[in-house]
Amino acid sequence: MCRVVAYYRVSTETQGRSGLGLEAQQEAVATLCKQRGWDIIAEFTEVESGKRDDRPELIAALKRAKVTGGRLVIAKLDRLSRNVAFLAALQDSGAKFTAADMPEADEFTIHILAAVAQRERKLTSDRTKAALAAAKARGTWTKADGTPYKSGARLGNPNGAAALHRAAKGTGAALKAVRANASSRAQDLAETVADVRAAGARSLAQIANELNVRGIVTARGGRWHSSSVRNLLARLEA
C-alpha cells in the first residue's frame, strides 16, 4: 500500500483555526487516497501566504515522505504551480508527488512547471533590464510612477536575481547535489537514529530492525541491514 504524507496550506491564521478551506483540502486528499487505496501516515498544515518562500511545514512534509518512501499529496496544484520555491523544493527532495485535483501530474510534469515558472521569471527580468537600458540611453532613469531613481541605487529584486543565479548553475549544481545526496540522506535520518538509540537499540542489527519497524526506507527504497546502518553511522560521524 502506498504511504501518503498530506500537505495542506491556508493563507491566514483565521482559516487555520476555523478550518475554512482546510476541510475542503483534507476531503480532497482523503477522497483520492480512498479511491487509490493509499494510506495517509502523516499530515502537515502550513498557515501562511502563498507569496512567501519559507515553508517549514512543507520542508517537514517532504522530509517525512523521503525517509518513509511515501508520496506527498496536496489538494490543489493550481495555486502552487506558479511558486518557483515550492516546485524547486519538490524537485530537490526527490519525493514522489500527487495533486488531488490533477493526479496525472507526475514528477515530469512538475519539472515542466518549474521550468516554465523559471522561464517566466527570466523573461520578466530580461524585459526589465531592456527597459532600464533604453531609459539609460535616453538619460531618463525613472520608476514606473515617473519618479527618478536615486543615484547609485540598486535596481531590481535582489532575491529574484539570486534565484536566477541559482538556476543558472545548471548541471554543476545537479552534479554537486548527487555527490551530496548520501550525506544529505544521513542528516535527514540523524534525529530518527538518535531516537532509535535512545529507545535502547545498540547493535547495528537492532538499529536496522527498528528503522524497518518504523517504516523508514534506505535511499534506494529498500530495507535496512547491518551494513547499510554501518554506512549511515559513518556518514553521521564524518
C-alpha positions in Angstrom: 0.0 0.0 0.0 1.3 3.5 -0.9 2.1 5.6 2.1 0.9 9.2 1.9 2.1 12.4 3.6 -0.6 15.0 3.2 0.3 18.7 2.9 -2.3 21.5 3.3 -1.9 25.3 3.1 -4.2 28.0 4.3 -3.4 31.7 3.9 -4.4 33.1 7.3 -4.5 32.0 10.9 -8.3 32.5 10.9 -8.6 29.9 8.1 -6.3 27.6 10.1 -8.4 27.9 13.3 -11.8 27.8 11.6 -11.0 25.0 9.1 -12.2 27.3 6.3 -10.5 25.9 3.2 -8.6 23.3 5.2 -11.6 20.9 5.4 -12.0 21.0 1.7 -8.4 20.2 1.1 -8.5 17.4 3.6 -11.6 15.9 2.0 -10.0 16.1 -1.5 -6.9 14.3 -0.3 -8.8 11.7 1.6 -11.1 11.0 -1.4 -8.1 10.5 -3.7 -6.4 8.2 -1.2 -9.5 6.2 -0.6 -10.0 5.7 -4.4 -6.5 4.5 -4.9 -6.2 2.5 -1.7 -3.5 4.8 -0.3 -2.7 5.1 3.5 -2.3 8.6 5.0 0.5 8.3 7.5 1.1 11.9 8.3 -0.5 15.4 7.7 1.2 18.8 7.7 -0.6 22.2 7.6 1.0 25.4 6.6 -0.6 28.7 7.7 1.0 31.5 5.6 0.7 33.5 2.4 1.5 31.7 -0.9 3.8 34.6 -1.7 6.3 33.5 1.0 9.1 31.2 0.1 9.9 29.9 3.6 7.6 27.0 4.3 8.8 24.9 7.3 5.8 22.6 7.2 6.4 21.8 3.5 10.0 21.0 4.3 9.0 18.8 7.1 6.4 17.0 4.9 8.9 16.4 2.2 11.4 15.1 4.7 8.8 12.7 6.1 7.8 11.5 2.6 11.5 11.0 1.8 12.5 8.9 4.8 9.4 6.8 4.7 9.4 6.2 1.0 6.0 7.8 0.9 4.2 10.1 -1.5 3.5 13.8 -0.9 -0.2 14.6 -1.7 -1.7 18.1 -1.9 -5.3 19.1 -2.6 -4.7 21.6 -5.4 -1.9 22.2 -7.8 -3.0 25.4 -9.5 -2.2 27.8 -6.6 1.2 26.2 -6.1 2.3 25.6 -9.7 3.4 29.2 -10.1 5.6 29.2 -7.0 9.2 28.5 -8.0 10.3 27.9 -4.4 7.6 25.2 -3.9 8.4 23.5 -7.2 12.2 23.7 -6.5 11.7 22.1 -3.1 9.7 19.3 -4.7 12.4 18.6 -7.3 15.3 18.8 -4.8 13.6 16.5 -2.3 13.2 13.6 -4.7 9.8 12.7 -3.1 7.0 11.3 -5.2 4.2 13.8 -5.6 0.5 13.9 -6.5 -2.1 16.6 -6.5 -5.7 15.5 -5.8 -7.1 18.0 -8.4 -4.6 16.9 -11.1 -3.5 13.3 -10.2 -2.0 12.8 -13.6 0.6 15.4 -12.9 3.7 13.4 -12.1 7.4 14.3 -11.3 7.9 15.0 -15.1 5.0 17.5 -15.1 6.4 19.2 -12.0 9.7 19.5 -13.8 8.0 21.2 -16.8 6.0 23.5 -14.5 9.2 24.6 -12.7 10.9 25.2 -16.0 8.0 27.3 -17.2 7.8 29.3 -14.0 11.6 29.9 -14.1 11.4 30.9 -17.7 8.6 33.4 -17.0 10.7 34.9 -14.2 13.7 35.2 -16.5 11.7 36.8 -19.3 10.4 39.3 -16.8 13.9 40.1 -15.7 15.1 40.4 -19.3 12.3 42.8 -20.1 13.1 44.9 -17.1 16.8 45.1 -18.0 15.9 46.0 -21.6 13.6 48.8 -20.4 16.3 50.2 -18.0 18.9 50.0 -20.7 16.7 52.0 -23.0 15.9 54.5 -20.3 19.6 54.9 -19.5 20.3 55.5 -23.2 17.7 58.3 -23.2 19.1 59.6 -19.9 15.7 59.1 -18.2 16.2 56.8 -15.2 12.6 56.8 -13.8 10.4 54.3 -11.9 7.0 53.1 -13.2 5.4 56.0 -11.3 7.7 58.5 -13.0 9.9 59.3 -10.0 13.6 59.2 -10.7 15.9 56.5 -9.2 18.4 57.7 -6.7 22.0 57.8 -7.9 23.8 54.5 -7.1 20.5 52.7 -6.1 20.4 49.0 -6.8 17.7 48.2 -9.3 15.5 45.1 -9.5 14.7 42.4 -6.9 17.9 41.0 -5.3 16.0 37.9 -4.2 14.8 37.3 -7.7 18.3 37.8 -9.0 19.6 35.3 -6.5 17.0 32.8 -7.6 18.0 33.2 -11.2 21.7 32.8 -10.3 21.0 29.6 -8.5 19.0 28.3 -11.5 21.9 29.3 -13.8 24.3 26.9 -12.1 22.6 24.1 -14.1 24.4 20.9 -14.4 27.2 21.8 -12.0 24.7 22.2 -9.2 22.9 19.0 -10.1 26.2 17.0 -10.0 27.1 18.6 -6.7 23.6 17.6 -5.4 24.2 14.0 -6.5 27.5 13.8 -4.7 26.0 15.3 -1.5 22.9 13.0 -1.6 24.3 10.4 0.6 25.3 12.9 3.3 22.0 14.7 3.0 20.1 11.5 3.5 22.2 10.7 6.6 21.4 14.1 8.0 17.7 13.6 7.3 17.8 10.5 9.5 20.0 11.9 12.2 17.1 12.6 14.6 15.5 9.3 13.9 18.7 7.4 14.6 19.3 9.3 17.8 15.7 8.4 18.9 16.2 4.7 18.0 19.4 4.6 20.0 17.7 6.3 22.9 15.0 3.7 22.8 17.5 1.0 23.5 18.8 -0.1 20.1 22.5 -0.6 20.4 23.8 -3.0 17.8 23.7 -2.4 14.0 21.2 -5.2 13.7 19.0 -3.7 16.4 19.1 -0.3 14.8 18.3 -1.8 11.4 15.4 -3.7 12.7 13.9 -0.6 14.5 14.3 1.5 11.3 12.4 -1.2 9.4 9.7 -1.4 12.0 9.2 2.4 11.8 8.8 2.2 8.1 12.0 4.1 7.3 13.5 3.1 4.0 17.0 3.3 2.6 18.0 5.8 -0.1 17.1 3.2 -2.7 13.7 2.4 -1.0 14.8 -0.9 0.5 15.1 -2.4 3.9 17.9 -1.7 6.4 20.6 -4.2 7.2 23.7 -4.0 9.4 25.9 -3.0 6.5 23.6 -0.1 5.5 23.3 1.1 9.1 27.1 1.0 9.4 27.4 3.2 6.3 24.8 5.6 7.7 26.5 5.9 11.0 29.8 6.5 9.3 28.4 9.4 7.4 26.8 10.9 10.5 30.1 10.7 12.3 32.1 12.1 9.4 
